[in-house]
């Protein structure tokens, strides 16, 4: 029986460090109200971090509050933790509420009737995904994709507000 001898050049390679290549695709950044109605939509590349697009999302808000001095609260997840995102939220006029990971789960154990407010955004993303044209982005032009997103947002807003007969 012959022994298996490794050639000298065949050294054990250390584990490779994950490369930071750009991801393909696009990402929707949303600002919604308490019911999940979209107020602002920004589309960026999938490799962009959410906190880097915070200012664009906050400034892209289409609907302004009815009362000028009304306090607006902004619930965000742990991805927006830090001093710089909080400063941007306060500069636009929001009171930031950023909870660390796991804190909402503890609050749910203590108080079973507790409802996490930031999950409204995930529900809104789910409503967008119900439009099958938006699940996979086939549009090459940003303007075409944004037009479809705005149409879907208008339909979502109409469904959430309902039709009032007079």
Buried (B, 14 or more C-beta within 10 A) or exposed (E): EEEEEEEEEEEEEEEEEEEEEEEEEBBBBBBBBEEBBBBBBBBBEEEBEBBEBBBEBBEBEEEEEEEEEEEEEBBBBEEBBEEEBBEBBEEBBBEBEBBEEEEBEEBEEEEEEEEBBBEBBEEBEEBBEEBEEBEEBEBEEEEEBBEBBEEBBEBBBEEBEEEEEE
